[in-house]
């Protein structure tokens, strides 16, 4: 959707609204919206009116980007994006910069910007998501203007959702108010709670298989019936479900529209500053420092822990399959899978499998404690976020792993 292409919507019965900005992480959502509203004053274009109105409602504390008539090049049928020269625009780092703002059709903008494959994938998936909900993404890209009015490379910063709608609510939010920020996607939340259920079922049935703690046993001289058979059936069924959940998590690491789920987030130590933040987080957990850096999603210590947990769960699944394959030695596939049992011995594999179970429960106990502690101290709704997907942060807060909130 572009300023030029919206001319067909000039109808008294249809109104365009801007509802929600998506950012690739360099600028806040508010500033992406402010750049989308970069247009000459007095413009009657429906897209301009929608973005300017949304900016006044959503972020009255942010000034609109002023554009002179001579600094605005509207879109055309051959070039479905507009160009606007914005002077002294305040960026999230506190610096003012002269910019050229490109806004318009996402596909057309993507052809003219510098963007990594990862960001392109995330932008397209988020755009597809809003399109399926009946909105059109108005892409926003910027290029800094240097000396002698030399325009640098354009980089995509995000998009604003544009669509038909009735009157919007007029809630005013200042910079000191709280803002709800979506962090965890629906798919991750489903995976999380199914994981919880599977770990619980696998642990209980696995412990019973290792040491039956109720019901008749051969030691009592009673008929044992098929109790152990049912426990093994439940254990194996839950194990295969757990493998499917693990496979969907691996798939989402390469296909998710949520940056927090992508494979690049598995290793958080990419720069020297990441190591410093890790040290500060460790000192905070050790009660040496009162405060730690603010992270929207996982801090470096948490992410390293979860990445290690993924590896541990993968190892637990592997040992489970090794033991399962021992009962199907007539099948070449399962005979091959159970080969390590012949190297290390069946008792050794079983002991390792059981110790991993206790290790996972130790993580669960520590995880619950730290989640409750963090929510009690920070009061950001972290516990409920794994149900509703969002946390609450002050507008103007600046997380390390995200742009300024709001």
C-alpha positions as CSV (number, residue, x, y, z in Angstrom):
1,X,0.0,0.0,0.0
2,X,1.5,3.3,-1.0
3,X,0.5,7.0,-1.0
4,X,0.0,6.8,-4.8
5,X,-1.8,3.5,-4.9
6,X,-4.3,4.6,-2.3
7,X,-6.0,7.0,-4.6
8,X,-8.6,4.3,-5.5
9,X,-9.8,4.4,-1.9
10,X,-11.0,8.0,-2.1
11,X,-14.5,7.1,-1.1
12,X,-16.7,8.7,1.6
13,X,-17.8,5.2,2.7
14,X,-14.2,3.9,3.3
15,X,-11.7,5.1,5.8
16,X,-8.1,4.0,6.1
17,X,-6.5,3.4,9.5
18,X,-3.0,2.5,10.6
19,X,-2.9,-0.1,13.2
20,X,0.3,-1.5,14.6
21,X,3.9,-1.0,13.5
22,X,6.5,-3.8,13.1
23,X,10.2,-3.1,13.6
24,X,13.2,-5.1,12.6
25,X,14.9,-4.1,15.8
26,X,16.9,-1.0,15.1
27,X,14.2,1.6,15.7
28,X,11.3,1.6,18.1
29,X,7.8,0.9,16.8
30,X,6.9,4.5,17.5
31,X,9.7,5.9,15.4
32,X,8.8,3.5,12.5
33,X,5.3,4.9,12.7
34,X,6.7,8.5,12.8
35,X,8.7,7.8,9.6
36,X,5.7,6.2,8.0
37,X,3.8,9.5,8.7
38,X,6.5,11.5,6.8
39,X,4.5,13.6,4.3
40,X,3.9,17.2,3.4
41,X,1.7,19.1,5.8
42,X,-1.9,19.4,4.6
43,X,-1.7,16.2,2.5
44,X,-5.2,14.7,1.8
45,X,-3.9,11.3,0.8
46,X,-5.7,8.6,2.9
47,X,-2.5,6.8,3.8
48,X,-0.9,10.1,5.0
49,X,-4.0,10.9,7.1
50,X,-4.1,7.4,8.6
51,X,-0.4,7.3,9.6
52,X,-0.5,10.9,11.0
53,X,-3.7,10.2,13.0
54,X,-2.2,7.0,14.4
55,X,1.0,8.8,15.4
56,X,-1.0,11.4,17.3
57,X,-3.0,8.7,19.1
58,X,-0.2,6.2,19.7
59,X,2.8,8.4,20.4
60,X,1.8,12.0,21.0
61,X,5.2,12.5,22.6
62,X,7.0,11.9,19.3
63,X,7.1,14.8,16.8
64,X,5.8,14.2,13.3
65,X,8.5,14.2,10.6
66,X,8.2,17.5,8.8
67,X,8.6,17.3,5.1
68,X,8.7,20.3,2.8
69,X,6.7,20.1,-0.5
70,X,10.0,20.2,-2.4
71,X,11.4,17.3,-0.4
72,X,8.6,14.9,-1.2
73,X,8.6,12.7,-4.3
74,X,5.3,10.8,-4.5
75,X,4.9,7.3,-5.7
76,X,3.9,6.5,-9.3
77,X,2.4,3.5,-11.2
78,X,6.0,2.6,-12.2
79,X,7.6,3.2,-8.8
80,X,5.2,2.1,-6.1
81,X,6.9,3.8,-3.2
82,X,7.4,7.4,-2.2
83,X,10.6,9.3,-1.1
84,X,10.7,12.0,1.5
85,X,13.6,14.1,2.8
86,X,13.3,14.4,6.6
87,X,15.6,16.8,8.4
88,X,16.9,16.4,12.0
89,X,14.9,13.3,12.8
90,X,15.5,12.0,16.4
91,X,16.7,8.4,16.3
92,X,16.6,6.0,19.2
93,X,20.3,6.7,20.1
94,X,19.5,10.3,20.9
95,X,21.1,11.7,17.8
96,X,19.3,13.7,15.1
97,X,19.9,12.8,11.5
98,X,18.9,13.9,8.1
99,X,17.2,11.0,6.3
100,X,15.5,10.0,3.1
101,X,12.5,7.9,3.9
102,X,11.3,5.3,1.4
103,X,7.8,4.0,2.1
104,X,5.5,1.9,0.0
105,X,5.0,-1.6,-1.4
106,X,7.1,-4.1,0.6
107,X,8.2,-6.1,-2.4
108,X,9.3,-3.0,-4.3
109,X,11.1,-1.6,-1.3
110,X,12.9,-4.9,-0.6
111,X,14.4,-4.7,-4.1
112,X,16.1,-1.4,-3.3
113,X,17.4,-1.9,0.3
114,X,20.4,-3.5,2.0
115,X,19.1,-6.3,4.1
116,X,20.3,-9.7,5.4
117,X,18.6,-12.9,4.4
118,X,17.5,-13.4,8.0
119,X,15.8,-9.9,8.2
120,X,14.2,-10.4,4.8
121,X,12.7,-13.7,5.9
122,X,11.4,-12.2,9.2
123,X,9.9,-9.1,7.4
124,X,8.2,-11.2,4.8
125,X,6.7,-13.6,7.3
126,X,5.4,-10.8,9.5
127,X,4.0,-9.1,6.4
128,X,2.3,-12.3,5.3
129,X,0.7,-12.6,8.7
130,X,-0.8,-9.1,8.7
131,X,-1.9,-9.6,5.1
132,X,-3.9,-12.7,6.1
133,X,-5.6,-10.6,8.7
134,X,-6.8,-8.2,6.1
135,X,-4.1,-5.5,6.4
136,X,-1.5,-4.2,4.0
137,X,2.1,-3.6,5.1
138,X,3.4,-0.1,4.3
139,X,7.1,-0.7,4.2
140,X,9.5,1.9,5.8
141,X,13.1,2.2,4.8
142,X,15.6,4.9,5.5
143,X,19.0,6.2,4.2
144,X,21.1,8.7,6.0
145,X,22.1,11.9,4.2
146,X,25.8,12.7,4.6
147,X,28.0,15.6,3.5
148,X,27.2,17.3,0.2
149,X,23.7,15.7,0.4
150,X,25.0,12.3,-0.5
151,X,22.4,9.6,0.2
152,X,23.7,6.4,1.7
153,X,22.3,2.9,1.4
154,X,18.7,2.3,2.3
155,X,17.9,-0.2,5.1
156,X,14.5,-1.6,5.8
157,X,13.3,-0.6,9.3
158,X,9.9,-2.2,9.4
159,X,6.3,-1.6,8.2
160,X,3.0,-0.2,9.4
161,X,-0.3,-2.1,8.9
162,X,-2.8,-0.1,6.8
163,X,-6.4,-1.2,6.2
164,X,-10.1,-0.2,6.2
165,X,-11.6,0.4,9.5
166,X,-14.1,2.5,11.6
167,X,-13.1,5.0,14.2
168,X,-10.3,4.0,16.5
169,X,-10.1,4.4,20.2
170,X,-8.4,7.6,21.3
171,X,-6.3,6.4,24.2
172,X,-3.4,8.7,24.9
173,X,-0.2,7.2,26.1
174,X,2.7,9.3,27.4
175,X,6.3,8.2,27.6
176,X,6.0,7.3,31.3
177,X,3.1,4.9,30.8
178,X,3.4,1.2,30.6
179,X,3.4,-0.6,27.3
180,X,2.5,-4.2,26.6
181,X,5.0,-5.8,24.3
182,X,4.4,-9.1,22.6
183,X,7.4,-11.4,23.1
184,X,6.4,-15.1,22.8
185,X,4.5,-16.4,19.8
186,X,1.6,-18.7,20.0
187,X,3.6,-21.6,18.6
188,X,6.3,-21.3,21.2
189,X,3.8,-21.2,24.0
190,X,2.1,-24.3,22.8
191,X,5.5,-26.0,22.5
192,X,6.4,-24.9,26.1
193,X,3.3,-26.3,27.7
194,X,3.3,-29.5,25.7
195,X,7.0,-29.9,26.7
196,X,6.0,-29.5,30.4
197,X,3.3,-32.2,30.1
198,X,5.6,-34.6,28.2
199,X,8.5,-34.1,30.7
200,X,6.1,-34.8,33.6
201,X,4.6,-37.9,31.9
202,X,7.9,-39.3,30.8
203,X,9.5,-38.7,34.2
204,X,6.7,-40.4,36.2
205,X,6.4,-43.4,33.9
206,X,10.2,-43.6,33.5
207,X,10.7,-43.7,37.2
208,X,8.1,-46.4,37.5
209,X,9.8,-48.5,34.8
210,X,13.1,-48.0,36.7
211,X,11.6,-48.7,40.2
212,X,7.9,-49.6,40.4
213,X,6.6,-47.7,43.4
214,X,3.0,-48.7,43.5
215,X,0.8,-51.7,42.5
216,X,1.4,-55.4,42.7
217,X,4.9,-56.7,42.0
218,X,6.5,-60.0,41.5
219,X,8.2,-59.7,45.0
220,X,4.8,-59.8,46.7
221,X,3.7,-62.9,44.9
222,X,0.7,-61.1,43.4
223,X,-0.4,-61.1,39.8
224,X,1.2,-58.0,38.2
225,X,-1.2,-57.9,35.3
226,X,-0.4,-55.5,32.5
227,X,0.5,-52.5,34.6
228,X,4.1,-52.3,33.5
229,X,2.9,-52.7,29.9
230,X,0.6,-49.7,30.2
231,X,3.4,-47.7,31.8
232,X,5.8,-48.5,28.9
233,X,3.1,-47.7,26.3
234,X,2.5,-44.3,27.9
235,X,6.2,-43.7,28.2
236,X,6.9,-44.6,24.5
237,X,3.9,-42.6,23.2
238,X,4.9,-39.5,25.2
239,X,8.5,-40.0,23.9
240,X,7.4,-39.9,20.3
241,X,5.2,-36.8,20.9
242,X,8.2,-35.2,22.5
243,X,10.3,-35.9,19.4
244,X,7.6,-34.3,17.2
245,X,7.6,-31.2,19.4
246,X,11.4,-31.0,19.2
247,X,11.2,-31.3,15.4
248,X,8.7,-28.4,15.2
249,X,11.0,-26.3,17.4
250,X,13.9,-27.0,15.0
251,X,11.7,-26.1,12.0
252,X,10.6,-22.8,13.7
253,X,14.2,-21.9,14.2
254,X,14.5,-21.4,10.4
255,X,11.0,-20.4,9.4
256,X,9.4,-18.4,12.3
257,X,8.5,-14.7,11.8
258,X,9.5,-14.2,15.5
259,X,13.1,-13.1,15.8
260,X,13.4,-14.5,19.3
261,X,12.8,-18.0,17.9
262,X,15.3,-17.9,15.1
263,X,18.5,-20.1,15.2
264,X,20.7,-17.0,15.4
265,X,19.4,-16.3,18.9
266,X,20.7,-19.7,20.2
267,X,24.2,-18.2,20.7
268,X,23.9,-14.8,22.3
269,X,27.7,-14.0,22.6
270,X,28.4,-12.3,19.3
271,X,30.2,-9.2,20.4
272,X,32.4,-8.0,23.3
273,X,29.4,-6.1,24.8
274,X,27.5,-9.4,25.0
275,X,30.3,-10.8,27.2
276,X,30.1,-7.7,29.4
277,X,26.4,-8.1,29.7
278,X,26.8,-11.8,30.6
279,X,29.2,-10.8,33.4
280,X,26.8,-8.2,34.7
281,X,23.9,-10.7,34.7
282,X,25.9,-13.3,36.5
283,X,26.9,-10.7,39.1
284,X,23.3,-9.8,39.6
285,X,22.2,-13.4,40.0
286,X,25.1,-13.8,42.5
287,X,23.7,-10.8,44.5
288,X,26.9,-8.8,43.8
289,X,25.1,-6.2,41.7
290,X,21.6,-4.7,42.5
291,X,20.7,-4.3,38.8
292,X,21.3,-6.1,35.6
293,X,20.9,-5.0,31.9
294,X,17.3,-5.0,30.7
295,X,16.5,-7.6,28.1
296,X,13.1,-8.0,26.4
297,X,13.5,-11.7,25.8
298,X,16.3,-13.9,27.3
299,X,19.4,-12.4,28.8
300,X,22.7,-14.1,27.7
301,X,22.8,-16.4,30.7
302,X,19.2,-17.6,30.2
303,X,19.8,-18.1,26.5
304,X,22.9,-20.2,27.0
305,X,21.0,-22.2,29.6
306,X,18.1,-22.9,27.2
307,X,20.5,-23.7,24.3
308,X,22.2,-26.2,26.6
309,X,18.8,-27.5,27.6
310,X,17.9,-28.1,24.0
311,X,21.1,-30.2,23.6
312,X,20.4,-32.1,26.8
313,X,16.8,-32.9,25.6
314,X,18.2,-34.1,22.3
315,X,20.7,-36.3,24.1
316,X,17.9,-37.7,26.3
317,X,15.8,-38.5,23.2
318,X,18.7,-40.2,21.7
319,X,19.4,-42.5,24.7
320,X,15.6,-43.2,24.9
321,X,15.6,-44.4,21.2
322,X,18.7,-46.5,21.9
323,X,16.9,-48.3,24.7
324,X,13.7,-48.6,22.7
325,X,15.6,-50.1,19.8
326,X,16.8,-53.0,22.0
327,X,13.4,-54.5,21.8
328,X,13.3,-54.4,18.0
329,X,16.6,-56.1,17.0
330,X,14.9,-57.9,14.1
331,X,14.4,-54.5,12.5
332,X,17.6,-53.2,10.7
333,X,16.8,-49.5,11.5
334,X,16.3,-50.1,15.2
335,X,19.2,-52.4,15.4
336,X,21.4,-49.6,14.0
337,X,19.9,-47.0,16.4
338,X,20.6,-49.2,19.4
339,X,24.3,-49.8,18.4
340,X,25.7,-47.5,21.2
341,X,24.2,-49.8,23.8
342,X,26.7,-52.5,22.6
343,X,29.5,-50.0,23.0
344,X,28.8,-48.6,26.5
345,X,26.6,-51.4,27.9
346,X,22.9,-51.4,28.5
347,X,23.2,-50.6,32.2
348,X,25.4,-47.6,31.4
349,X,22.9,-46.2,28.9
350,X,20.0,-46.8,31.4
351,X,21.9,-45.1,34.2
352,X,22.7,-42.1,32.0
353,X,19.1,-41.9,30.8
354,X,17.9,-41.9,34.5
355,X,20.5,-39.3,35.5
356,X,19.4,-37.0,32.7
357,X,15.8,-37.3,34.0
358,X,16.9,-36.1,37.4
359,X,19.0,-33.3,35.8
360,X,15.9,-32.1,33.9
361,X,13.9,-32.0,37.1
362,X,16.6,-30.0,38.8
363,X,16.3,-27.5,35.9
364,X,12.5,-27.4,36.2
365,X,12.8,-26.6,39.9
366,X,15.4,-23.8,39.4
367,X,13.4,-22.5,36.4
368,X,10.2,-22.1,38.4
369,X,12.0,-20.4,41.3
370,X,13.9,-17.9,39.0
371,X,10.7,-17.1,37.0
372,X,8.7,-16.4,40.2
373,X,11.6,-14.4,41.6
374,X,12.1,-12.3,38.5
375,X,8.3,-11.6,38.2
376,X,8.2,-10.6,41.9
377,X,11.1,-8.2,41.6
378,X,10.6,-6.8,38.2
379,X,6.8,-7.0,38.0
380,X,6.7,-7.1,34.3
381,X,4.2,-10.1,33.9
382,X,6.9,-12.6,33.0
383,X,5.0,-15.5,34.4
384,X,1.8,-14.8,32.6
385,X,3.7,-14.1,29.4
386,X,4.0,-17.8,28.7
387,X,0.2,-17.8,28.7
388,X,-0.7,-14.5,27.0
389,X,2.6,-13.9,25.2
390,X,3.3,-10.4,26.4
391,X,5.2,-8.5,29.1
392,X,4.7,-5.0,30.4
393,X,7.5,-2.4,30.3
394,X,7.7,1.4,30.8
395,X,7.5,3.4,27.6
396,X,10.9,4.8,26.9
397,X,12.7,1.7,28.4
398,X,15.7,0.6,26.3
399,X,16.3,-3.1,26.3
400,X,19.6,-4.4,25.1
401,X,18.0,-6.8,22.6
402,X,15.3,-4.5,21.3
403,X,14.7,-0.9,20.4
404,X,13.2,1.7,22.8
405,X,9.8,0.6,24.0
406,X,6.9,2.5,22.5
